[in-house]
Amino acid sequence: MDFKTEFKPLTIQPQEIEEKSFEMITEELGEHSFTEDQYPVVQRVIHASADFELGRSLVFHPDAIESGIAAIRRGEKVIADVQMVQVGISKERIYKYGGDVNVYISDPDVVEEAKRLNTTRAIISMRKALREAEGGIYAIGNAPTALLELIRLVKEGLAKPSLIIGMPVGFVSAAESKDELLKLDIPYITNIGRKGGSTIVVAALNAISIMADKRA
């Protein structure tokens, strides 16, 4: 077969593919209890994962969306637990309002302090974040220990995030860390169970940044 003559590339534009995907998601998801503001986050999480069970498992603090939108428009920093989250975030909308996306887990001082205290870099990176940012949006998709440390800091009154998007994936402490997050009375977005991950957190944050950019 002559590949050049037989192969016919798709001519659908990326925006059309996304719109069609969203239509399919809405149809297949069916009835749900998410609010109008929460649904774009659910939609993008399902779009990123093709996992309807994960989408249905999302849990939102009542103030999560509004607090996240306000934080972005105030130019607050986004703190990611790992580089994969940092890389995936659509930064243009964050930069537009004076914000930035930071990750500290590989900083030399974090590595050294973690060795000295015989603990994880994820834990120390959350402590460093407190010194670098006030308020902020914490996007945690990989390290349950980062989420647990942040929860501890919140409980002790040392951290006051504007929003925690906490959906680490895994078998050790991932589901448990989310259960603890649900007990806090601060804005959060999380999910039930072991599923999650960097791409899921990125999808949620990108959805919020799109909403923030559309606000008059």
N, C-alpha and C positions, 0 to 999 in steps of 0.2 A: 504493500500500500504506500502510495505517495503521501507522506504525512502533511506536506505543505499544501496539497490540494484538497485533502479529505478533512483535515481538522478545521473546525469552524469555532473560533473563540467566542465566548460570551460577550454580548454587547451591553449587558445591563450595567448601569452606573452604580457605584458603591452606595449612594444615597437611596437608590431604588431598592437595593438588596436589603438595606437596613429597615426601610419602611415596610417592605413585604414581610420581613422577619417579625417585626413588631405586630403586624396584623395577625400573623399566625400564632404568636404568643398569646395575644388577647383572646383569640378564638379558642385556643386549646386550654388556657387557664380557666376560662369560664367564670362563674361567680366567685367572688372573694370579698374579704372584709377590709381590704386596704383602702385608705383614704385617697382622694384625688392627688394629693401631694406625695404620698408614699408610693403610689403605683409606678411612677417613672423609675424609681430605684429598683423595685421588684422586676420590672420589665427588662432593665439593663442587666441585672444579675442573671436572669434566665437567658438573656441573649448571649451573655459571656460564657455561660456554662452549659446551655441546653439541658438544664436540670430543673424541672418544674417542682420537684420535691424540695429542692433547696430554696427556690423562690418562695414557695408557700411557707417555709419555715422561718422567714425573716420576721423579726420583732423590732418595733420602733417605739422608743420613748415618745410620748405625745408632743414634745417640743423639738424632736430631733431635726426635722426638715427645716423648720424656721430658724433654729439656732445655727445649723450648718450654713444656710444661705446667708444669714447675717454675718457670720464669721468670715466667710469668703469676701463679702462686700466690704468688710472692715479691713481687709488685708492681713488677717491673721495667718500665721504659719500653719502649714500642714506638716505633721511629724509622722513619718513612715517607720515601720519597724525594720524593714529590709529594703535593699536596693530595688528588688523586683517591683515593689509597690511604687517607689519613687519614679522609676522609669515609665511605668504604665500610665501614670496620671497625666491628663491633658493639662499641661502647665500654663498654656496661654491664658486661660480664663482665671487662673490663680494669680499670675503675674499682673494681669490687667488691673487688679484692684490693690496691688502693692504687696501681695503675699509671696510666699516661697514654699518650696517643698524640701524638707530636710530629713536626712537619715544619719544616725550617729553610730550605728552598730559596728562600723569598721574604723572609726576614728582611733588613732593611736592611743589617746588617753583613755578611751573606753576599753580597749583591748588590755591595756596595762592594768587598769583598775579591776577589771574582771579577774585577771590572773592573781592579783594581790589578794583579793577577797574570796577567791575560789568560787566564783559564781558565774552566771551567764552574761555574755555581752548584751543580750537583750534587756536584762534587768538594769544594767548600768547605763544603757542608752536612754532608758526612760528617766533615770535620775538626771542625766545630763540635759535632757530636753527641758526639764523644769528650769534650769539655769539659762537656757537659750530662748525660751518662748513663754509668753504669758497667755493663758487661755489656749487657743489653738485647736486644730482638728487632729486627732490621733487616728491614724489609719493602720490597723494591726491585722495582718492577714496570714502571718507565718508563725509567730512566736507566742505560744500561750504564756510563757513566763513574762514576756513584755506586758501582756494584758493584765496578768495577775499583779505585777508590780505597780502598774498604773492604778489599778483598783485600790491597792493598799495605800498609795499616795493620796488618792482622792478621799478615802475613808479617814486618813489622818489630817485632812485639811491642807495638805501641801500642794496638791494639784487641783486646778479648776478648769478642766478642758471645756471648750464650747461645744464640742461633740466628740464622742468616741465611736468610731466605726470598728468594732471588734469582732472579727470573724476568722480567727486562726483555724487552720486545718490540721488534723492529725488525730493520734490515738492517745497520747499522753497529755492530759490536762486541757486539751482543746475544748471539749464539751463542758468540762467543769469550769473553765475560766469564763465562758459565756454565761453559765448559770450564775456566777458571782456578779457579772456585769448587770444582769437583770435585776439585781437587788439594789442597785444604786439609783438614787433619784437625781440623775443628771442626764442630759441628752445623750442617747446612744442609739446605734443601729447594730443589731447582732442577729444571730440565727440559732436555732436549736440543733444540737448534735455535733458530730465530728466534721461535717463538711464545712467548706469555706475556702480560704486561700487568697493569695495576692490578687489574682485576676478578679475575684469577687469583690474585694474591698475597693479595688480600682474602679470597677463598674459602678459601685454605689456612690463613690465620691464624684466620679465624672457626671453622674446623673444630677447630683446636687449642684455642681458647678454650672451645669447647663441651665438649671432652674434659676440660679443666682444671676446669671448673665442675662436672662430674659426679664428680670424684674425691672420695672421702670425706675 
